[in-house]
Amino acid sequence: MANEFENRIALVTGGGTGIGAAVALELAQGGANVVITGRTEATLRSSAARHSRIQYVVADIGAPGGAEKGVNEVRSRWDRLDILVNNAGILEMAPLAEATHEHVRRTWATNVDGLIETTRFALPLLKRSKGTIVNLATVVADHPFANMSVYCASKAAVLALTRSWAQELAVDGIRVNAVSPGPIETPMFSAEKLGVPQAAVEALGSHVLGLVPLKRFGKAEEVAQVVAFLASSVSSYVNGAQYTVGGGIEA
């Protein structure tokens, strides 16, 4: 989408790695000025180095003040926001018996509370530009896996928020859509990030791959292209939709 986003301003949460980094690059290559946020400066710096139009700010949307920090960076630089991509999220596996209050709190703070707070702080800018919001959900919001109940529930909440906001914000000219990735090759799908042994990750990967008609994991770039489509003028009449990028897995 060369020049599709010329003179547009975008904010991508969780933009240091994986899908967020790919989305930031896709938008920047289309002409947008992009601010990415995340918790780790090293990965943010690396992501921003991929294009001159990408800048970063260290901000954890799951922590107090984190969501507002990212939006304030956009406001201070351009006083404008056209595209908000709510990508930041955490995935920790835990069976119900081990789903402690802290586990629930961590997941919800980023995946739900942080998304809500980021959008709420960004709303005045988005109203002014009649901008667009793309929320990242997942196919397991519709087809939950065992031992991932809290994560699946948090992403189901993202879909509910998307559909509600699509109706609520349409009067302001703001479109809200969701992208639900299937199994994607990202750092999130690792023993360290999932908090389980490597053998469990390999078993999960094998099980998931058996569910994918295309019989492969997707790439972050393939998700980013769909996000860019939803953020573009080409999709100007798409609102409240859920686009699945899962190699044939149905949402």
PAZAPA-4460 file (N, C-alpha, C; in steps of 0.05 Angstrom, whole numbers, plus 32768, in hexadecimal, padded with zeros to 4 digits):
% residues 251
    n_x    n_y    n_z   ca_x   ca_y   ca_z    c_x    c_y    c_z   seq   type   mol
   8011   7FE8   8000   8000   8000   8000   8012   8019   8000     1      M     A
   8021   801C   7FEB   8033   8033   7FE9   8024   804D   7FEA     2      A     A
   802C   805F   7FFC   8022   807A   7FFF   8004   807A   8009     3      N     A
   7FF9   8063   8010   7FDD   8063   8019   7FDB   8072   8033     4      E     A
   7FF0   8073   8044   7FEE   807F   805E   7FFF   8099   8060     5      F     A
   8004   80A5   8049   8013   80BE   8049   8006   80D3   805A     6      E     A
   8016   80DF   806C   800D   80F4   807E   7FFB   80EA   8094     7      N     A
   7FF8   80CF   8097   7FE9   80C4   80AD   7FFB   80BE   80C5     8      R     A
   7FEF   80C0   80DC   7FFD   80BA   80F5   7FF1   80A1   8102     9      I     A
   8003   808F   810A   7FF9   8075   8115   8007   806F   812F    10      A     A
   7FF8   8062   8141   8003   8058   815A   7FFE   803A   815B    11      L     A
   8014   802B   8160   8013   800E   8161   801D   8005   817C    12      V     A
   800C   7FFA   818C   8015   7FF0   81A6   8022   7FD4   81A2    13      T     A
   8035   7FCE   81B4   8043   7FB4   81B1   8052   7FB3   8196    14      G     A
   805F   7FC9   818F   806C   7FCA   8175   8088   7FC2   8174    15      G     A
   8093   7FB6   8189   80AF   7FAF   8189   80B6   7F95   817B    16      G     A
   80A4   7F82   817A   80A9   7F68   816E   8090   7F5E   8160    17      T     A
   8093   7F48   8151   807D   7F39   8147   806A   7F49   8135    18      G     A
   8050   7F45   813A   803C   7F52   8129   803D   7F70   812C    19      I     A
   8041   7F7A   8144   8042   7F97   8147   8058   7FA4   8137    20      G     A
   8070   7F98   8137   8086   7FA2   8128   8081   7FA1   810A    21      A     A
   8074   7F8B   8101   806D   7F89   80E5   8058   7F9D   80DC    22      A     A
   8045   7FA3   80EE   8030   7FB7   80E8   803D   7FD2   80E6    23      V     A
   804E   7FD9   80F8   805C   7FF3   80F8   806B   7FF7   80DE    24      A     A
   8079   7FE2   80D5   8089   7FE4   80BC   8076   7FE7   80A4    25      L     A
   8061   7FD8   80A4   804E   7FD9   808E   8042   7FF5   808B    26      E     A
   803A   8001   80A1   802E   801B   80A0   8043   8030   8099    27      L     A
   805B   802E   80A3   8070   8041   809D   8078   8040   807F    28      A     A
   8079   8028   8074   807F   8025   8058   8069   8030   8047    29      Q     A
   8051   8032   8052   803A   803F   8044   8039   805D   8047    30      G     A
   804C   8068   8056   804E   8085   8059   8047   8090   8073    31      G     A
   803E   8080   8086   8035   808A   80A0   804D   8090   80B2    32      A     A
   8049   80A3   80C4   805B   80A7   80DB   8050   8096   80F2    33      N     A
   8061   8084   80FD   8057   8070   8110   8066   8073   812A    34      V     A
   8056   8072   8140   8062   8070   815B   805B   8054   8165    35      V     A
   806F   8045   816E   806B   802B   817A   8071   802D   8198    36      I     A
   8062   801D   81A7   8067   801C   81C4   806B   7FFF   81CC    37      T     A
   8077   7FFB   81E3   807D   7FE1   81EE   808C   7FE3   8208    38      G     A
   8093   7FCD   8214   80A0   7FCD   822E   80BE   7FCC   822C    39      R     A
   80C9   7FC3   8215   80E6   7FBE   8214   80F3   7FD0   81FF    40      T     A
   8104   7FE1   8209   8110   7FF5   81F7   8121   7FE9   81E1    41      E     A
   812F   7FD3   81E7   8141   7FC7   81D3   8131   7FBD   81BA    42      A     A
   811B   7FB0   81BF   810B   7FA6   81A9   80FD   7FBD   819A    43      T     A
   80F4   7FD1   81A9   80E8   7FE9   819C   80FC   7FF7   818A    44      L     A
   8114   7FFA   8194   8129   8008   8185   812F   7FF9   816B    45      R     A
   8130   7FDE   816E   8135   7FCE   8156   811F   7FD0   8142    46      S     A
   8106   7FD0   814B   80EF   7FD2   813A   80EF   7FEE   812C    47      S     A
   80F4   8002   813B   80F4   801E   8130   810A   8022   811B    48      A     A
   8120   8013   811E   8136   8016   810C   8130   800C   80F0    49      A     A
   811A   7FFD   80ED   8114   7FF2   80D3   8109   8007   80C0    50      R     A
   8100   801E   80CA   80F6   8033   80B8   80F8   804E   80C5    51      H     A
   80FF   8062   80B6   8103   807D   80C1   80E9   808A   80CB    52      S     A
   80D2   807F   80C3   80B9   808B   80CC   80AE   807E   80E5    53      R     A
   80BD   806B   80F0   80B5   805E   8109   80C4   806A   8121    54      I     A
   80B6   8073   8135   80C2   807C   814E   80B5   806C   8165    55      Q     A
   80C3   806C   817B   80B9   805C   8191   80B9   806B   81AC    56      Y     A
   80A9   8060   81BE   80A8   806A   81D9   80A4   8051   81EB    57      V     A
   80B4   804F   8200   80B2   8039   8212   8099   803E   8224    58      V     A
   8085   802C   8221   806C   8030   8231   805E   8015   8233    59      A     A
   8059   800D   824B   804B   7FF4   8251   802E   7FFB   8255    60      D     A
   801D   7FF4   8241   8000   7FFB   8244   7FF2   7FEC   825A    61      I     A
   7FFF   7FD7   8264   7FF3   7FC8   827A   7FFA   7FD4   8295    62      G     A
   800A   7FE9   8296   8012   7FF6   82AF   8005   8012   82B0    63      A     A
   8000   801C   82C8   7FF4   8036   82CB   8003   804C   82BC    64      P     A
   7FF5   805B   82AC   8001   8071   829D   800D   8068   8282    65      G     A
   8010   804E   827D   801D   8045   8265   800D   804B   824C    66      G     A
   7FF3   8047   824C   7FE3   804D   8235   7FE3   806A   822E    67      A     A
   7FE1   807B   8242   7FE1   8098   823D   7FFC   80A2   8232    68      E     A
   8011   8095   823B   802C   809D   8232   802F   809B   8214    69      K     A
   8026   8085   8209   8028   8082   81EC   8018   8096   81DC    70      G     A
   8000   809B   81E5   7FEE   80AE   81D8   7FFA   80CA   81DA    71      V     A
   8004   80D1   81F2   8010   80EB   81F6   8028   80F0   81E4    72      N     A
   8037   80DB   81DE   804E   80DE   81CB   8044   80E6   81B0    73      E     A
   802F   80D9   81A7   8023   80E0   818D   8018   80FC   818D    74      V     A
   800B   8104   81A2   7FFF   811E   81A4   8015   8134   81A4    75      R     A
   802A   812F   81B2   8040   8144   81B4   804F   8146   8199    76      S     A
   8051   8130   818A   8060   8131   8171   804F   813D   815A    77      R     A
   8036   8134   8158   8026   813B   8141   800B   8147   8147    78      W     A
   8001   8143   8160   7FE7   814C   8168   7FD2   8140   8155    79      D     A
   7FD6   8128   814D   7FC4   811B   813A   7FC8   80FD   813C    80      R     A
   7FB2   80EE   8137   7FB4   80D1   8136   7F9E   80C7   8123    81      L     A
   7FA7   80B8   810F   7F95   80AD   80FB   7F8F   808F   80FE    82      D     A
   7FA3   8081   8108   7FA2   8064   810A   7FAB   805A   8125    83      I     A
   7F9B   804C   8133   7FA3   803F   814C   7FA1   8021   8149    84      L     A
   7FB8   8014   814D   7FB9   7FF7   814C   7FBE   7FEC   8168    85      V     A
   7FAA   7FE1   8174   7FAC   7FD5   818F   7FB6   7FB9   818C    86      N     A
   7FD1   7FB6   818C   7FDD   7F9C   8188   7FE9   7F90   81A1    87      N     A
   7FF1   7FA0   81B4   7FFF   7F96   81CC   7FEF   7F80   81DA    88      A     A
   7FFC   7F6B   81E2   7FEE   7F55   81F0   8002   7F42   81FB    89      G     A
   7FF9   7F33   820F   800A   7F1E   821B   7FFA   7F04   821B    90      I     A
   8009   7EEF   8218   7FFE   7ED4   8218   800E   7EC3   822B    91      L     A
   8000   7EBB   8241   800C   7EA8   8254   7FF9   7E91   8258    92      E     A
   8004   7E79   8254   7FF3   7E61   8257   7FF1   7E5A   8275    93      M     A
   7FD9   7E51   827D   7FD5   7E48   8298   7FBA   7E39   829A    94      A     A
   7FBA   7E20   82A4   7FA1   7E12   82A9   7F92   7E21   82BE    95      P     A
   7F78   7E1C   82C0   7F67   7E2B   82D3   7F72   7E29   82EF    96      L     A
   7F7B   7E12   82F7   7F85   7E0E   8313   7F9D   7E20   8319    97      A     A
   7FAB   7E29   8304   7FC2   7E3A   8308   7FBE   7E57   82FF    98      E     A
   7FA5   7E5D   82F8   7F9F   7E78   82EE   7F9B   7E8A   8306    99      A     A
   7FB1   7E93   8312   7FB1   7EA3   832A   7FA6   7EBF   8324   100      T     A
   7FA0   7ECD   8339   7F97   7EE9   8336   7FAC   7EF9   8327   101      H     A
   7FC5   7EF5   832D   7FDA   7F04   831F   7FDB   7EFD   8302   102      E     A
   7FD8   7EE4   82FB   7FD7   7EDC   82DE   7FC0   7EEA   82D0   103      H     A
   7FA9   7EEA   82DC   7F91   7EF8   82D0   7F96   7F16   82CE   104      V     A
   7FA1   7F21   82E3   7FA5   7F3E   82E3   7FB9   7F47   82CD   105      R     A
   7FCF   7F38   82CB   7FE3   7F3E   82B6   7FD7   7F3D   829A   106      R     A
   7FC8   7F28   8295   7FBD   7F25   827A   7FA9   7F3A   8275   107      T     A
   7F97   7F3F   8287   7F81   7F52   8283   7F8C   7F6F   8282   108      W     A
   7FA0   7F75   8292   7FAB   7F90   8292   7FB5   7F99   8277   109      A     A
   7FC2   7F87   8269   7FCC   7F8E   824E   7FB8   7F8A   8238   110      T     A
   7FAC   7F72   8238   7F9B   7F6A   8221   7F81   7F79   8220   111      N     A
   7F76   7F81   8237   7F5C   7F8E   8238   7F5E   7FAA   8243   112      V     A
   7F67   7FAD   825C   7F68   7FC7   8268   7F79   7FDA   8258   113      D     A
   7F91   7FD1   8250   7FA4   7FE2   8241   7F98   7FEA   8227   114      G     A
   7F8B   7FD8   8219   7F7E   7FDE   8200   7F68   7FF4   8203   115      L     A
   7F58   7FF0   8218   7F43   8004   821D   7F4F   801F   8223   116      I     A
   7F63   8020   8235   7F6F   8039   823D   7F7C   8047   8225   117      E     A
   7F8B   8038   8215   7F98   8044   81FE   7F83   8051   81EB   118      T     A
   7F6E   8042   81E6   7F59   804C   81D4   7F4B   8064   81E0   119      T     A
   7F46   8064   81F9   7F38   807A   8206   7F49   8094   8205   120      R     A
   7F63   8091   820A   7F74   80A9   8209   7F77   80B3   81EC   121      F     A
   7F76   80A0   81D9   7F7A   80A8   81BD   7F61   80B3   81B0   122      A     A
   7F4A   80AF   81BD   7F31   80B6   81B1   7F2E   80D3   81A7   123      L     A
   7F36   80E7   81B7   7F33   8102   81AD   7F42   8107   8193   124      P     A
   7F5A   80FB   8190   7F6A   80FE   8177   7F5C   80EF   8160   125      L     A
   7F52   80D7   8166   7F45   80C7   8151   7F2B   80D4   8148   126      L     A
   7F1D   80E1   815A   7F04   80EE   8152   7F0A   8105   813F   127      K     A
   7F20   8114   8145   7F27   812B   8134   7F2E   8122   8118   128      R     A
   7F3C   810B   8116   7F45   8102   80FB   7F32   80EF   80EE   129      S     A
   7F1C   80E7   80FC   7F0B   80D2   80F3   7F1B   80B9   80EC   130      K     A
   7F2B   80B1   80FF   7F3E   809C   80FB   7F33   8080   80FD   131      G     A
   7F45   806E   80FE   7F3E   8051   80FF   7F4D   8042   8114   132      T     A
   7F40   802E   8120   7F4C   801D   8135   7F4C   8000   812B   133      I     A
   7F62   7FF3   812E   7F64   7FD7   8129   7F6E   7FC9   8142   134      V     A
   7F5D   7FB7   814C   7F64   7FA7   8164   7F6E   7F8B   815C   135      N     A
   7F83   7F82   8169   7F8D   7F67   8164   7F80   7F54   8178   136      L     A
   7F71   7F40   816E   7F66   7F2B   817E   7F75   7F11   8178   137      A     A
   7F67   7EFB   8175   7F73   7EE1   816E   7F5D   7ECD   8168   138      T     A
   7F64   7EB9   8159   7F50   7EA4   8152   7F47   7E95   816B   139      V     A
   7F58   7E94   8180   7F50   7E85   8198   7F3C   7E94   81A9   140      V     A
   7F36   7EAD   81A1   7F20   7EBA   81AF   7F05   7EAD   81A7   141      A     A
   7F04   7EA1   818F   7EEC   7E93   8186   7EEE   7E76   818A   142      D     A
   7F06   7E6B   818A   7F0A   7E4E   818E   7F1F   7E4A   81A4   143      H     A
   7F17   7E4E   81BD   7F2B   7E4D   81D4   7F39   7E32   81D6   144      P     A
   7F52   7E34   81DF   7F62   7E1C   81E5   7F62   7E17   8203   145      F     A
   7F66   7DFE   820A   7F6A   7DF8   8226   7F83   7E05   8231   146      A     A
   7F84   7E0B   824A   7F9B   7E17   8258   7FA1   7E33   824F   147      N     A
   7F8F   7E40   8241   7F93   7E5B   8237   7F79   7E6C   823C   148      M     A
   7F6A   7E64   8250   7F4F   7E70   8253   7F50   7E8E   8258   149      S     A
   7F62   7E97   8268   7F63   7EB4   826E   7F6B   7EC4   8256   150      V     A
   7F7F   7EBA   8247   7F87   7EC8   822E   7F70   7EC8   821A   151      Y     A
   7F64   7EB1   8216   7F4E   7EAF   8203   7F37   7EC2   820A   152      C     A
   7F31   7EC3   8224   7F1B   7ED5   822E   7F22   7EF2   8229   153      A     A
   7F3C   7EF9   822D   7F44   7F15   822A   7F41   7F1E   820D   154      S     A
   7F47   7F0B   81FA   7F45   7F12   81DE   7F28   7F11   81D4   155      K     A
   7F17   7F01   81E1   7EFB   7F03   81DB   7EF0   7F1E   81E4   156      A     A
   7EFA   7F29   81F9   7EF3   7F44   8202   7EFB   7F58   81ED   157      A     A
   7F12   7F54   81E1   7F1B   7F67   81CB   7F07   7F67   81B4   158      V     A
   7EFD   7F50   81AD   7EE9   7F4E   8198   7ECF   7F5D   81A0   159      L     A
   7EC7   7F59   81B9   7EAE   7F67   81C2   7EB2   7F85   81C2   160      A     A
   7EC9   7F8E   81CB   7ECF   7FAB   81CA   7ECF   7FB5   81AE   161      L     A
   7EDA   7FA6   819B   7EDB   7FAE   817F   7EBF   7FB3   8174   162      T     A
   7EAE   7FA0   8179   7E93   7FA1   816E   7E83   7FB7   817B   163      R     A
   7E87   7FBB   8195   7E78   7FD0   81A3   7E82   7FEC   8199   164      S     A
   7E9C   7FEF   8198   7EA7   8009   8190   7EA1   8010   8173   165      W     A
   7E9F   7FFB   8162   7E98   8000   8146   7E7D   800E   8144   166      A     A
   7E6B   8006   8155   7E50   8013   8155   7E51   802E   8163   167      Q     A
   7E5F   802F   8179   7E60   8048   8189   7E6E   805F   817B   168      E     A
   7E85   8059   816E   7E96   806E   8163   7E90   8074   8146   169      L     A
   7E7F   8065   8139   7E78   806B   811D   7E6E   8087   811A   170      A     A
   7E5F   8091   812D   7E54   80AC   812B   7E6B   80C1   812A   171      V     A
   7E82   80BA   8134   7E99   80CC   8132   7EAB   80C7   811A   172      D     A
   7EA2   80B5   8109   7EB1   80AF   80F1   7EC9   809D   80F5   173      G     A
   7EC9   808F   810D   7EDF   807D   8113   7ED7   8060   810D   174      I     A
   7EE7   8052   80FE   7EE2   8036   80F9   7EF3   8025   810C   175      R     A
   7EE7   800F   8115   7EF4   7FFD   8128   7EF2   7FE0   811E   176      V     A
   7F08   7FD3   8119   7F08   7FB7   8110   7F1C   7FA6   811F   177      N     A
   7F1A   7F8C   811B   7F2C   7F7A   8129   7F39   7F67   8116   178      A     A
   7F52   7F5F   811C   7F60   7F4B   810D   7F66   7F34   8121   179      V     A
   7F5F   7F1C   8118   7F63   7F05   8129   7F78   7EF2   811C   180      S     A
   7F91   7EF4   8125   7FA6   7EE3   811A   7FA2   7EC6   8124   181      P     A
   7FAA   7EB3   8113   7FAD   7E98   811C   7FC9   7E94   8126   182      G     A
   7FD5   7E7C   8123   7FF0   7E78   812B   8004   7E87   811A   183      P     A
   8013   7E99   8126   8025   7EAA   8118   8041   7EA7   8124   184      I     A
   8056   7EA7   8113   8071   7EA5   811D   807A   7EBF   8129   185      E     A
   8077   7EC1   8144   807F   7ED9   8152   808D   7ED0   816C   186      T     A
   809C   7EE3   8179   80A9   7EDD   8193   8095   7ED5   81A9   187      P     A
   807B   7EDC   81A6   8068   7ED5   81BA   8064   7EB7   81BD   188      M     A
   8068   7EA9   81A6   8065   7E8C   81A6   807F   7E7F   81AE   189      F     A
   8087   7E82   81C7   80A0   7E77   81D0   809C   7E6D   81ED   190      S     A
   80AE   7E5B   81F6   80AC   7E51   8211   80AE   7E68   8225   191      A     A
   80C0   7E7B   8220   80C4   7E91   8233   80AB   7EA2   8235   192      E     A
   809F   7EA9   821F   8087   7EBA   821F   806F   7EAC   822A   193      K     A
   806C   7E92   8223   8055   7E83   822B   8057   7E7A   8248   194      L     A
   806F   7E79   8253   8073   7E71   826E   8070   7E53   8272   195      G     A
   8076   7E43   825E   8074   7E26   825F   808E   7E1A   8254   196      V     A
   8093   7E00   825A   80AB   7DF2   824F   80AA   7DF1   8230   197      P     A
   80C2   7DEF   8224   80C4   7DEE   8207   80B4   7DD7   81FB   198      Q     A
   80B4   7DC1   8209   80A5   7DA9   81FF   8087   7DB0   81FD   199      A     A
   807D   7DBF   820F   8061   7DC7   820E   805B   7DD9   81F6   200      A     A
   806E   7DEB   81F0   806C   7DFD   81DA   806B   7DED   81C0   201      V     A
   807D   7DDA   81BE   807E   7DC9   81A6   8065   7DB9   81A2   202      E     A
   805A   7DAF   81B8   8042   7D9F   81B7   802A   7DB1   81AE   203      A     A
   8029   7DC9   81B9   8014   7DDC   81B1   8017   7DE3   8194   204      L     A
   8030   7DE9   818B   8034   7DF0   816F   802B   7DDA   815C   205      G     A
   8031   7DC1   8163   8029   7DAB   8153   800B   7DA8   8151   206      S     A
   7FFE   7DAC   8168   7FE1   7DAA   816A   7FD4   7DC0   8159   207      H     A
   7FDE   7DD9   815C   7FD3   7DF0   814E   7FD7   7DEC   8130   208      V     A
   7FEE   7DE3   8127   7FF4   7DE0   810B   7FE0   7DCC   80FE   209      L     A
   7FD8   7DB8   810E   7FC5   7DA4   8104   7FAA   7DB0   80FE   210      G     A
   7FA4   7DC8   810A   7F8A   7DD5   8106   7F8A   7DE8   80EE   211      L     A
   7FA2   7DEE   80E3   7FA4   7E02   80CE   7FA3   7DF5   80B3   212      V     A
   7F8F   7DFB   80A3   7F8D   7DEF   8088   7FA5   7DF4   8076   213      P     A
   7FB2   7E0B   8079   7FC9   7E11   8069   7FE3   7E03   8073   214      L     A
   7FE1   7DF7   808B   7FF7   7DE7   8096   8011   7DF6   8099   215      K     A
   800F   7E0E   80A2   8027   7E1E   80A9   8020   7E34   80BC   216      R     A
   8033   7E3E   80CA   8030   7E56   80DB   8030   7E6E   80C8   217      F     A
   8021   7E83   80D0   8022   7E9C   80C1   8039   7EAD   80C8   218      G     A
   803D   7EC2   80B8   8052   7ED5   80BD   8046   7EF0   80C7   219      K     A
   8055   7EFE   80D7   804A   7F17   80E2   8043   7F2A   80CB   220      A     A
   8052   7F2A   80B6   804D   7F3B   809F   8032   7F36   8092   221      E     A
   802A   7F1D   8093   8010   7F16   8088   7FF9   7F22   8098   222      E     A
   7FFC   7F24   80B2   7FE8   7F31   80C3   7FE9   7F4F   80BF   223      V     A
   8001   7F5A   80BD   8005   7F77   80BA   7FF7   7F81   80A1   224      A     A
   7FF7   7F72   808B   7FEA   7F7B   8073   7FCC   7F7D   8076   225      Q     A
   7FC1   7F6C   8086   7FA4   7F6D   808B   7F9D   7F85   809D   226      V     A
   7FAE   7F8A   80B1   7FAB   7FA1   80C2   7FAC   7FBB   80B2   227      V     A
   7FC0   7FBC   80A0   7FC3   7FD4   808F   7FAA   7FD7   807D   228      A     A
   7F9F   7FC2   8072   7F87   7FC4   8062   7F70   7FD0   8072   229      F     A
   7F6C   7FC7   808B   7F57   7FD2   809C   7F5C   7FEF   80A4   230      L     A
   7F75   7FF7   80A4   7F7B   8013   80AB   7F7A   8025   8093   231      A     A
   7F77   801A   807B   7F79   802A   8063   7F5D   8033   8059   232      S     A
   7F5E   8045   8046   7F45   804F   803A   7F37   803A   8029   233      S     A
   7F45   8025   8021   7F39   8010   8011   7F23   8002   8021   234      V     A
   7F25   8002   803C   7F11   7FF4   804D   7EFF   8008   805A   235      S     A
   7EF9   801F   804C   7EEB   8035   8059   7ECE   802E   8061   236      S     A
   7EC3   8018   8057   7EA8   8010   805F   7EA8   7FF7   8070   237      Y     A
   7EC0   7FEF   807A   7EC2   7FD8   808B   7EC3   7FE2   80A8   238      V     A
   7EB0   7FD9   80B8   7EAF   7FE2   80D4   7EA3   7FCC   80E5   239      N     A
   7EB0   7FC6   80FC   7EA6   7FB1   810E   7EAC   7F95   8104   240      G     A
   7EBF   7F93   80F1   7EC5   7F79   80E6   7EDC   7F6B   80F5   241      A     A
   7EDD   7F50   80F1   7EF2   7F40   80FC   7EFF   7F31   80E5   242      Q     A
   7F18   7F36   80DF   7F26   7F29   80C9   7F39   7F14   80D5   243      Y     A
   7F35   7EFB   80CD   7F46   7EE6   80D7   7F5D   7EE1   80C4   244      T     A
   7F75   7EE0   80D0   7F8E   7EDA   80C0   7F99   7EC1   80CD   245      V     A
   7F8E   7EAA   80C5   7F95   7E91   80D2   7F99   7E79   80C1   246      G     A
   7F9F   7E7E   80A7   7FA4   7E67   8095   7F8D   7E55   8091   247      G     A
   7F75   7E5F   8096   7F5D   7E4E   8091   7F4E   7E47   80AA   248      G     A
   7F59   7E4D   80C2   7F4B   7E49   80DB   7F34   7E5D   80DB   249      I     A
   7F1C   7E53   80E1   7F05   7E65   80E2   7F02   7E72   80FD   250      E     A
   7EFA   7E8C   80FC   7EF5   7E9A   8115   7ED8   7E95   811E   251      A     A
***
